[in-house]
């Protein structure tokens, strides 16, 4: 193992409740009421995909201008309400891993949110960053993870993905990558496509340490 690739929202930072609330506020103004759980289930998809999926579920096909307008509105609300913080133990975990591996982030969030979050909480930690604006198709397509592999220039067999949502797991597995999932928001039954499922960040660290020992690193 030479590289570890992290999803951001729900893996590194506790942020999804604010994303769900922002989408709920914006969509209600469009006459659309959602169960916030759908936002957790769609985590990893970029804003274009979220808007397209939800509006189609309500009998509407969004135009490009609607997608852009709703995306900007959601970002504005998110920035007003967010109180994002790293999960406990994440900073220590990254400091433990950084000397041993190349670290990367693959997120479906927009570039501004990704840059702000990583620069605020994890400056200088990640060698490669792929945000939701970098690929036309987001998770569950393998494209975001394939882009990260290309940037890392490391064989897939030497990379490990850390995810917490079904679309992200599917994206990693479609890219032929080993994946550990963590149950930050969704239960184990939703994450069964991952190779391993852990309950919290302490267990995640132990699992990565076992991988390190197993491979003799």
Steps between C-alpha positions, in 0.01 A plus 500: 500500500647832390201738492178556694215691339238658726151623429460835679142558624407234751850350515732787589246758615156483662318709240213310346229635729579850370497386138164327557355807672620732221345280231176479701476879531571565132272227366209601725505838327455306175195325644690175557501328839768236552584242759848614602613137499511517120785753526698256713430224249608726212817608676792498260294615203575854383239775521397450138413137565315577825283762332430284197407193706274681747319715244439200273357312799250786524411497132726784389790495256737781602651733243867593514411846634286344776784268596744789526254722688405233754864401543600860581206540740586180683865605538395842636269342760761241595761770561254687725405204720802268503695428816715226351762335720733201454390176657682414821830326436523593131780756536709253703429225247618714208814604686572130562444411132669793325862381542409152375266559205397744232163637612221615269142630518221421255187705576174573324482845661569814298855632473452795734361281781774240458781755495362692799451185706839347426690828538327571832536160666766303311747741335781333310378146573367385163719452195207458259151656512213420264188710560149481359576748222799309364307224327184530293361184657525455876456201727381222454695522173860380542622819331582702817711220647664424168599866479657479846692184403628677190621796707656279766675292232475191719359161391145431618614193690708724728213740583229490767177705508317615814129570440175531694220497241364256241577713192858555611553131570357412159729757339807353669408140423417589137852642479627161627621641831496348847259691726443534874168661600422677826149523650493872577146563372366182342477153648709200409223363279539799265877455468522127428666551159820608678775246569499586871255705711614667824293670768714806577831674438683311777404174333601649164849574632534147638386359167755706304774399745410134441523558125845655555619204708351250255693654213820538702513881480 
